[in-house]
């Protein structure tokens, strides 16, 4: 995206892979919830995330030691110009699908168009920016764009490439847009081997996989078998891990990490604990307001409800107070907004929108801190803001607006989110002090996906992982189309011209300095918009690992997250 790739053209392997890793063995993960589809590329159904990760390949691949660099995978070469108004990909002659058929230009053209027109909404933003797409050689595809967006060649390079013939209805194939449990034929290193619908899925390594000898994959895909077991909630899954049914456990809770790992498998060495540092942004984790709901449309109401959330007390109860609070969407990184008033390039980007920006975007916004006395000071401030927004208590203490409607709402959660149920229950008690009636509703995963896809909730738990290379996905998260179009990730219903402008500036930036300023400006507008009640984040990842599983000593900048587990792990007694 900027500058030159870190690796030379003749690199032998990625810096965080072990080229001498032995191959064989298996790993078993625990997932919460279930699945009812093996097609992760459409809106309908809920598919295991391992399908896309393990069985499908893209034209380019990401090095997780570089935020903004991709290397050739299905594509042996990429051509573009300084304006990035076109890109040409040339396919490797040896690329094959798991059934042995070659990956062709026709497959790529079909995949781009079908994902863009019939696929999940996350694919449509890039498709809408394509002016033309055509075959320009025996193994080459040229895409021309409608507008400046320097990330588009990279975005298309990461699109999953699917086998066209399996979805050719005229030849007996299936409809692409139909959900189902028939595995997708991909060109990745694994294929679906066993499926127990909703309960487990097993992937096995493809024999003589075409990509084994590519330097990009050397030291990767070492495990013969990768299995995902599904459980009703985290506590049941943790018990399965303790009994040896699960290979790796990612512990999100610092308090449990400190006091719940004295079981026999740890004490006798069958399980080891590791803390893995990372440099990735904090992202956002917390309760999100659906601003499509009238009671949450006013920023003063949202600020009042943020004030009513006693973070210090809840953090102490749930994590032992060990985790820092999320202060911004890109916190813990150079991309995060800086405290205090906006300055320099960031201020210049925001100034044209000054009259409409939420309070704090320019002058500085910080989350409230409890006074330690039942959060009384913040509750008084919340009462004043609610009064200004037209919500006042009646004779019985019930908060009502001018029309007499009581302030009530639902916190929607998915089965298995036990920690968030605890948080929500404590929050409901605090809201009662203000005269607000909130209730917690817990539903199964399939219902939860359906309701969040349709924005049918008042408040729910939101997790948005952010990378060091944010781009077009930010439109999916915060773009105005997501206010009404189903299936986007704009759960909050953000509709702000300043947000759109910052994303556009970010996508058109030609220097890292301009890009960083645009992301920091976006961060300011989102935080000042008060769309989420932020929780905490972990500056390290905590993994409990079964005996025999290993990972390289060199860690990517993202730590143990994407591209690390299970890609570069191996098994050796």
N, C-alpha and C positions, 0 to 999 in steps of 0.2 A: 504493500500500500504506500509506504514511504521508504525512500532509500533503497538499499540492496538487501537481498536475502542474507542471512547469517551464514548459511552453508554454501560451500562452493559447488559448482556443477558436478564434480566427481565425488561428492560426499558418500561415505560408505554406509552410514546408518545415522539415525537421529541421536542427538547427544544424550537423551535420557533412556535409550534402549540398550540392552545388553546383547550384542551380536552373538555371544557364546552361550546364551541361555539354552538349556536343554528343553526338548519338546516332549509333551505327554502330560498325563494327570488331568485333574478336573477341579473345578471350583464351583461352589454352590452359594448363591446369594439369596437373601430374604427380601421379598417385596410385600408391601401392605396393600390389601385390596384384592383385585382380581382382574381378569381380562375376558373379553368376549369377541375379539377380533385379532387377526394377524395382518391386518392392513393398516399400518400407522400413517398412511399418506392421505387419508380422507378424514372428514369431520365425524362421520358415523362410527360408533363403537369405541372401545378402549383396548388398545393393543400394547403388548409388552415393549418397552423401549429398546430391549435388546435386539428386536427384529431389524430396526434401522441401523443400529450400531454394528451388528455382527454380520448380517447377511447381504447388505446392499452397499455398493461402492459408488463413489463419485468421481468426477473427472480430476479433481484436485484433492489433496489431503492437507490437513493442518498440522504444523509442528507446534506442539503446545509449549515450546520453549521460545516461541516468537509470536507476539500478539497479532501481527498483521502480515504474515507470510504463508503462502500455500505452495505446495510442491506437486509435481505431476504424479498422478496415479493412473486412472484410466487414460488420461491424456498424456502423451509423450512430450507435447509442446504446447505453448500458449503464445499467441501474438496479440498485441494491442498497441494503441498509440498513446501519446502523452495526454491527450484529452480523455482517454478511455471511452470514446464514443462507439467503439466496436471491440469485439474479442473474437479470435479464431482459435478453436481447439482442434488438435489433431490426435486421433485415437492411437493407442498402442495396438499393433497388429496382433499381439499375443493375448489381449484381454478377452476373457471368457466368462460366461455365466456358469452357474453351478451344474447345469445339465450338459456342459461342453460346447454349447453354441457360442459363436463369436459375438462380442459387443459391437454393434454397428452404428453408423451415422443415423440410420432410421430409428434405432432405439433411443438415441439421444434426442433427436428432433421430437419424437413421440413423447418422451418423458417430460421435456420442457413444456410442451404445449398442454399435455394432459394434466400435469400437476398444476399448471397455471390457470387452467379453466375448470377442472373438475376436482382438483385436490383440496387439501386443507387450506383455509384462508392464509396460513403463513407463507404459502408459495405465491400468492397472487400479486403482491406488491411488486416484485421484480418482473413478473410477466407483463404487468401493465406498462412497464417502461421499455418494452421491446418493440422496436419499429419493424424489424425484419429478422428472419432466421432462415438460413439456407445452407445446403450442402455446396461446398466449394472445392471439393477434392474427394478422392476415393475414401479417405478417412478423416475429412476435415469438415467442420461446421463453423459458420460465421454468424455472429449475432450483432445486430446494429441496434443502438439504443435511441430512445426518443428525447432524452434529457440528460443533463450532467449528473452523474452519480458514480464517483470513482470506485465505489465498492462493488458495483454490479458484476464485473468480470469475476471477482472472488465469490460473490454470492452464487452465480450460476455454476462456478467450479465446484461448489459444495452440494449442488442439487443431487439427490439420489437418481441414479440411472437404472431404469427398470426394463425388463424384457418385454418388448412390444407384443410378441406373439401370444404370450399367456393371457393377454386381455383382448385378443382378436375374436370378437363374438361370432363373426361370420365363419371362422374356422373352428368353432367349438370352444373358444376361450370364455372367460368370465367377464362380467361388467366390472370396470375399474372402480366405479363409485359404490359397489356393493361391499358391505362388511361381511366377513366370514372367517372361517378357521382354516382355509386353504393357504398354505405357505406361499409367500411371494418368492419367485425365482430371481435371485440377485447374483451379483458377481463378487460378493464379499468372501472373506476367508471361512465363514461358517454357514451351515444350513440348518434349518429346523429338523430335528431328528425325532422328537417325541413331544406330544401335546396332551395335557390333561386339562381340558377347558376350565379356565378360571382358577386352577390350582397350581399348575407347574408347566414349564416349558424348558426343553433341553435343546441346546445347539451343539453340533459336532463339527469339527474342522473338516473342510473340504479336502479330500485326498488330491494330492498333486495340484494344489491351488495355483493358478496362473501367476499370482503376485508374489510367490514365495521368495523369488530371487531379486526383487526390486530393493535397492538400498533403503528406500523409504520404509519398508516393512521388515527389514532385517532386525531380528531380536523381538519382533512383535508376534502376536497370535500364537503363543507357545503352548497353550492349553488344548488338550484334545477335546475336552467337553466343558461347556459352561451351562449351568442350570440355574433357573430362577424358581424358587418356591414361594408361593403366595400364602399369606397369613391374614387373619381377620384384624389383628391389631399388633402394635409394636411389642407389647409385653409378651404375647404368645410367641412371636418371632424370636425375641431375646431368649426365652426359655429353650427354644429349638437350637439356638446357637450354643447355649451353655451345655446342651446335651450332645453336641457334636454333629448335628444335622446340617449346620450352616458353616461355611468356611471363613467368612469375613463379616465383621459387624462394625458398622460406622456409628460411633456413639455421638449423638448430637448434644447430649446433656453433660455439662461439666461436673455437676453434683454426682450423677450416677457414675461417671468415670472415676471419681474419687472414692466412692464408698460401696460400689456394687460389683467389683471385680475381684472378689476373694473366693470365687467358686473353684472347685477342684481342678478344672482344666487349666486355669491360670496358675495355680500354685504348683502343679506338677509339670508345667512346661508345655502342655499340649496346645496352649494358646499363649501368644505373646502380645503385649500391648505396645503400640508405637504412636508417637506424636509426630505428625508430618506438617512442617510449616508451609505456608503458601503466600503468594503475592497477589492473589486475585482480589477484585473488589468485594466489599461486603455484600453487595446486592441488597434486596429489600425483602424482609420477612416480617409479617405483621397482619393485623386485621385491616382489610381494605373496605372503604366506604364505596357503595354503589351510588354515585352522584346522580344517576338517573332517577333515584328515589327522591321525592320532593323534600323530605326532611333532612337530606344530606346535601342539598344543592347549595346551601349557604356556607361559605368558608368559616364563618363565625361558629356555626354549629359544629363543624368538623374540628375546629380548634378547641371548642369546649369539651368535646368527647375525647380528644387527645389529652387535655388537662385532667380529665376524670380518670384516666388510666394511670394507676399508681405503679409506674414501671419499677421503681426501686424495691418496693415490697414484693411485687410479683416475681421479679428477677431473683430475689433472695430465696423465695419459696421454691421456685422451680429449678434454678441452676446453682443455688448457693451464692448468688451474687458474683460469680466468677467471670461472667461474660460481659463485654462492653456493649453498650447500646448502639444500634445502627443510627448513625447521624446523618447519612446521606446515601443515595442510591449507588454511588461509586466510591463510598468511603473505603479506607484502608488501601488507597491507591492514588497515584498522581492525578487521576481523572476526577477525583472527588472535589466538590465545591470547597472553597476556603472560608473559614469563619470571618464574620464581620462584613462590612459593605463590599459590594462588587467593585472591582477595580480593573483598569486597563481594558484589554480586549474583551473580557467578559462583560464589563459594563457597557461597552460600545455596542455589543451584540444585543443587549437587553433594552437599551435606551429607547429605541423606536416603539417599544411596547409598554413604556413606563406607566402610562395612564391606566392600563388594564391589568397590569401585573398584580398578583396577590401580595398583600403586605408581607414584607420581609425578603422578597425576591431580590431587590436592589440593596436594601439597607442591612440585610442579614437576618437569617432565621435560625433559631436554635430550639430544640425540644425542651419542654418544661422539666424541672427536677422537683421531686417531692420534698416537702419540708420535714418529712419523717414523723409528722403528727397527724396520722390518718389522712394525709394529703389535703388538709383543710384549706391551706392557702390556694392551691390550684382549684379546688372545688368552688371556692368563692369566686375566683376569676371566671370559672366556667359558667357559674350562675349569671354573672354580669353579661357575658357574651350571649348566652341563650336569651336573656331578657332583651338585649339589643336586636336579636334576630326574630323577636316576636313570640318567644316561648316563655310562658309564665305559669307558676303553680296555681292551681285552684284551691278551694278551701280544704280539700282533702290531701293537698300536696302533690296532685298529679299534674305534670307539666302539659300544658295545652297551648295551641296557637289561637289566633283571633277567631278562627272558625269553630273553635271548641274541640278540635281533634286532639286526642291524647298522643303524646310522643311515645311510640312503641316501635320496636323493630326486632328482627330475627337475626341471630348469629348462626349461619349455616356452616356445619362442619361435616367431614367425612368420617365414617367408621375407621377406627384405628388411630385417629389423631388425639391420643389420650392427653398429651401434654397441653394441647391447645384447648381441650375441653376444660382442663383445670384452670387455665388462664381465663377462658371465657366466663367460667362460673364466678371467679373472683371479680371480674370486670362488671358482671351483671349486678353484683352487690353494691359496687361503687355507684353505678348509675341509678340505683334505687334512691340514693341520697339526693339526687337531683330531680327526682320525680319521674324518671324515665323507666319504662317497663321494657326490658330486653329479655329475650328468651333464647336458649340454645337448642338448636335442632340438629340431630345427628342422623345422617342418611347413608345408604350404601354407595359404593364407588360409582356404579353405573348411573344412579340418580344424580349423584354429585356432578359428574361430567356433563350430563344433560342440562342440569340447571345452570351451571357456570357457563357453558357454551351459549346458553340463551340469556345470560345475565339475570336470571330469575332468583335473585337473592338481595338482601339488604346489606349485610356485612358477612364476610367470610375470611378465611385465612388465605393470604397471598404469599407466594414465594417467587421472587424474580431474581434468578442468578444473573449477574452481570459479568461480562468479560472485559479484558483490557483492549478489546477491539470492537466496541459497540458500533452498530451500523443500522442496516435496514430493519432488523428485528425491533428496533425502538419504535418504528411506525406501527408494527403489530401490537406493541405494548401500550402505546399512548396516542396513536393516530385517530383523527376525527371519524374516519370511516367505522372504527370499532364501536362508536356510540350506538349504532344500529345494526351493523352487519354481524351476524352470529359467528361465534367460533374464534374471534380474535382474542388477544390476551389483554385487551383494554378493559379489564374488569371494573376499573374505577369509573369508566365513562369520561375520561379526560377529553375535553374539547377546547383547546387553547391555541390560538394562532402563534403565540410565542413558542410553544412546544414544537409545533410544526416547523417553524422557522429555524429553530436550533437544530432539529434533526436534519433539515435540508442543508444547513450550513456545514454540519458535521460531515455529511455525505459528499459535499463538494469541496472540502478542504484539501489543499495541495501540500500543506506542511503540517508537521506534527504539532507545532505550536498553535496553529489555527484550529486544528482538530481538538486539542486539549481544551482550548478556551470554549469551544462550542459545547463540548460535553459538560464542562463545569457550569456553563450557563443553563443547559438543560436540567442539570441536577438541582440548581437553585429554584427553577420554576416548579419542578415537581415537588420538592420539599416544601416550598412556600404554599403550594396548592393544597397541602394537608389532605392528601388522598389516602394515606395509610397511617395507622398507629404502629410505629416501628417497635420491633422486639430487639433481639440481640443477635450477635454473630460470633462465630468462633475464629480467632486469628490462626488457630492450628486445627488440623484434622486429627481426630482420635480414632484409630483403627485397632480392633482386636482381631488377630490373624491366627488361623489354624496352623499347626506345625506342618512344615513341608512347603508352604507357599513363600515365595520370595519376590522381591522387586529390586530394581537397580539402585545403586548408591547415589547416582546422579538424579536429582529430581527436576522436573520441568517447573517453570515459574508458576504454573497453576497448581503446584503441589500434587495432591493425590486425586484430583477431580478428573475431568474429562481427558481422555487420551492416555490415562495412566493405569487405571484399574478397570478391566482385566488385561488391557492391550499388551503391556510390557511385563506382566507378571509371568512367573513360571513355577513349576512344581518340581521339587527335588527332595527326597528323604534325607 
